Amino acid sequence: MVAAFERAAAALRSRIRELDIHEVATFYVWHDDQAGQLRRSTGSVSPNELPFGGRCMPSGDLGPVIEGFLADRQPGLITGSNPDDGRNSEHNADGQEVIPFPVRVTSAGTASH
């Protein structure tokens, strides 16, 4: 899985260079625990502007994303957090705990000025 995502990111970077595109582009991978799936996307945003509303922990490490996917024994079932799991949590406007999840990010393109 890791090799496949690395190849996809490399192919995207290569294609962006071939097309001579000089914009910011980020390739990112996360475990969607509601769907029980690994997902990937590319956005014309920097890693700190991903569309998760601050609920994620961007990282260059794909390991935690894959581990979360492999550990998901009940896709679609979202459980409460363990206070000893070492993750930093926040609370939304309703007081519900929001646990950041790992997202593997890599640059696919850079802006030229």
C-alpha positions in Angstrom: 0.0 0.0 0.0 2.7 2.4 0.9 4.6 1.8 -2.3 1.4 2.4 -4.3 0.7 5.7 -2.7 4.4 6.7 -3.1 4.2 5.8 -6.9 1.0 7.8 -7.2 2.5 10.9 -5.6 5.7 10.6 -7.8 3.6 10.2 -10.9 1.6 13.3 -10.0 4.7 15.4 -9.4 6.2 14.2 -12.7 3.0 15.1 -14.6 2.9 18.6 -13.0 6.5 19.2 -14.0 5.8 17.9 -17.6 2.8 20.3 -17.9 5.0 23.1 -16.5 2.5 24.0 -13.8 3.8 26.4 -11.1 1.1 26.2 -8.5 0.9 24.8 -5.0 -0.4 21.2 -5.0 -0.5 18.7 -2.1 -1.1 15.0 -2.4 -2.7 13.6 0.7 -3.8 10.2 2.1 -6.1 9.5 5.1 -8.1 6.8 6.7 -11.8 7.6 6.5 -13.1 5.8 9.5 -16.8 6.4 8.7 -16.4 4.6 5.4 -13.6 2.2 6.5 -11.5 3.2 3.5 -8.2 4.7 2.7 -8.7 7.8 0.6 -6.4 10.0 -1.3 -6.7 13.3 -3.0 -4.8 16.2 -4.4 -5.6 19.8 -3.6 -4.2 23.1 -4.8 -3.5 24.0 -1.2 -0.6 23.8 1.2 -0.5 21.0 3.8 -1.8 23.4 6.5 -4.9 24.3 4.4 -6.3 20.8 3.9 -10.1 20.6 3.8 -10.5 18.9 7.2 -11.2 22.0 9.2 -8.2 21.6 11.5 -9.3 18.1 12.6 -6.2 16.4 11.1 -2.5 16.0 11.9 -0.6 16.5 8.7 2.6 14.4 8.6 5.1 13.0 6.1 4.6 9.6 7.6 2.2 7.2 6.0 2.6 4.6 8.8 -0.1 5.9 11.2 -2.6 6.3 8.4 -2.1 2.7 7.3 -2.1 1.4 10.9 -5.5 3.1 11.5 -6.9 1.5 8.4 -5.6 -2.0 9.3 -6.8 -1.6 12.9 -10.4 -0.7 11.8 -12.3 -3.9 12.6 -15.7 -2.3 12.3 -15.8 0.2 9.4 -18.4 2.9 9.9 -18.4 2.5 13.7 -16.8 5.5 15.4 -15.9 5.0 19.0 -15.0 7.5 21.7 -11.4 8.3 22.4 -9.2 6.7 25.0 -7.8 9.5 27.2 -4.5 7.7 27.5 -4.0 7.4 23.7 -1.6 10.4 23.6 -3.6 12.3 21.0 -4.5 16.0 21.4 -8.2 16.5 21.2 -10.4 19.5 20.9 -14.1 20.1 21.4 -16.5 21.5 18.8 -19.2 24.1 19.5 -21.5 21.3 20.8 -18.9 20.2 23.3 -18.2 17.0 21.5 -14.7 15.8 21.4 -12.9 16.1 18.1 -9.9 13.9 17.8 -7.3 14.8 15.1 -6.5 12.0 12.7 -3.3 11.4 10.8 -3.0 12.6 7.2 0.0 11.8 5.1 0.9 14.8 3.0 3.5 15.4 0.3 4.1 18.3 -2.0 3.1 17.7 -5.6 3.8 21.1 -6.9 5.1 24.5 -5.8 4.2 28.0 -6.6 6.6 30.2 -8.5 6.7 33.9 -7.8 
